[in-house]
Amino acid sequence: MSLRWLSAGLGLLILGAVTTSAQQTPPLPHPASPPQQPAPKPANIDRNGVLMLIRSTLLALDQANKTGNYTVLRDLGAPGFQVNTAARLAEIFAKQRGDKLDLSGVAVIDPQLSLLPQIEPNGLLHMAGFFPSVPSQVNFELLFAPVEGQWRVFGVSLSVGQSAPVAPPAPEAPPGKAVVSQKQSTPPKPAVPAKSPAQSATQ
């Protein structure tokens, strides 16, 4: 079963042919234990390479959203991404375009990665993270496919969320109690000079 996916906004859009149940091979009478799926492995790519991939992809999407022309974004993608026409990409990202989502800040803000770059069992480069900003942050998830020695975008997912947890307001003091009590100091009494023995004898 061959699937090509492209994600946008809140969900994933599955593209390509899906094998129907009638076409599937009937199960064996005594199925063996399923083989263990290979685990993803860390990608051999430095931080500068990661930043270039993330920024170039999101800035291309930003320009496409602002101009309404998704041809360049499509041309930058891997063949699995290019199954989408420019018109189809415009439909997929219509909500972000309508919300006037501005991604230009990704050019100067460093992303925080929640999923370090890894190579999936299918050979795709996978990473995820967010760009912190005020008042909201941009969350992203990206897939890249190797094409002629270069990583080219295969899947894009974006969402906007709150940038940082906001502390709750300080609790108000209960009625009748002061938050800070200050003692009023009693003014000192004037000192009375001590009487000398000579004075006490004469008085």
HELIX and SHEET records of a PDB file:
HELIX    1   1 SER A   21  GLN A   23  5                                   3    
HELIX    2   2 ARG A   47  THR A   67  1                                  21    
HELIX    3   3 THR A   71  LEU A   76  1                                   6    
HELIX    4   4 ALA A   86  ILE A   92  1                                   7    
HELIX    5   5 ALA A   94  GLY A   98  1                                   5    
HELIX    6   6 SER A  104  ALA A  107  5                                   4    
HELIX    7   7 PRO A  197  THR A  202  1                                   6    
SHEET    1   A 2 ARG A   4  ALA A   8  0                                        
SHEET    2   A 2 GLY A  11  LEU A  15 -1                                        
SHEET    1   B 5 LYS A  41  PRO A  42  0                                        
SHEET    2   B 5 GLN A 112  ILE A 119 -1                                        
SHEET    3   B 5 LEU A 125  PHE A 131 -1                                        
SHEET    4   B 5 SER A 136  VAL A 147 -1                                        
SHEET    5   B 5 GLN A 150  GLN A 162 -1                                        
END                                                                             
